[in-house]
Amino acid sequence: MGGSLAVLAALALSACGAAPESASTTADGKNAATATSAADFGGMDKLVAAAKKEGTLHAIALPRDWANYGALIDGFQKKYGIKIQVESPDGSSQDEINAVTSRKGQDRAPDVLDLGSSFAVSAAQQGLLAPYKVQSYDDIPAGQKDAQARWYNDYGGYISIGCDAKRVKTCPTSFADLLKPQYKGQVALNGNPTQSGSAFGGVYAAALANGGSFDDIQPGLDFFAKLKKNGNYTPVESTPATVEKGETPISIDWDYLNAGYADEFGSKGVDWKVAVPSDGQYAQYYSQAVNKEAPHPAAARLWQEYLYSTEGQNLWLKGYARPALMTAMEKAGTLDKAAAAKLPQVSGTPSFPTEAQQSKAKTVLAQGWGKAVSG
């Protein structure tokens, strides 16, 4: 999700094994691979039984320290006894899509995907995702789910500026601050914006801070070109390791990740401060989806049900991420109020770019990012 990772070329099917010829089915012949809801498969009990029979879930690019995914993975495994195999935890959204396309028909293909929203739209357009409505689907805001249920938002947050206060005398709190000469060689992104959802959000936020809009991400590219020209931008992609080592003392990243670093590294002598920049407030969600040809189709759908349960949504909240069902859970009285109170403070109500706007922005980035930060 955060950094880019080269995906290995697909091995021959004979070498890695083809996916099972017949997916999990019920006694009356219902197939998990084509089930569009738990009810369609015969109910949650039958879905759980089929998923347990499969026994495994393949995931990719899910770092344990990203939005509390470690607790979600452990919770699912404990509840259902299904082993989750996470490949390339530091991979990007594009790496996830590449793994689906290059491993089509193989049992080592990812079952589920957690993608930056623009990448989810792209994957749906490519016909890679299976339509599936979790039980709480109707409570997901209309603007945050695909009409065909091929993807829907899971958790999100605001782009923020994280800063190691022990290494940086005065921490920046705005995009304008980042251009100051005292931050030479210190400003990093979490990945490449043409591949990483978090870095994509960072460029979008920079655009909003510099006269751009959801329809015009070019000012964001121009901003990073300035950062590169004055020496403030570093090509080192920020990760928990680079933060701890001091290699990326200023990181433009989601607020839930930066807030998590503040907790994680406080005991290690890192005084990590987090600010949501007032001049570039950009909020966005990641999106959850099932691989249309998931080798473990029942486990994939059960994983979605778990993530959108009260338990799953509150676990994301404990990782400082804002769950997609937050408003519905608040109304129902099932939201973890203590965790919600710890979220980084922001003002106003966020708006989100449309699918068309995100697709346009991705095209502009693909054409101009390399030029903006090269040299």
Buried (B, 14 or more C-beta within 10 A) or exposed (E): BBBBBEBEEBEEBEEEEEBEEEBBBBEEEBBBBBBBBBEBBBEEEBBBBBBBEBEBBBBBBBBBBBBBBBBBBEBBEEEBEBEBEBBBBBBBBBBBBBBBEBBBEBBBBBBBBBBBBBBBBBBBEEEBBBBBBBBBBEBBBEEBBBEEBBBBBBBBBBBBBBBBEEEBEEBBBBBBBBBEEEBEEBBBBBBBBBBBBBBBBBBBBBBBBBEBEBEBBBBBBBBBBBBBEBEBBBEBBBBBEBBBEEBBBBBBBBBBBBBBBBEBBEEEEBBBBBBBBBBBBBBBBBBBBBBBBBBBBBBBBBBBBBBBBBBBBBBBBBBBBBBBBBBBBEEEEBBBEEBBEEBBEBEEEBEBBEBEBBBBBBEBBEEBBEEBBEE
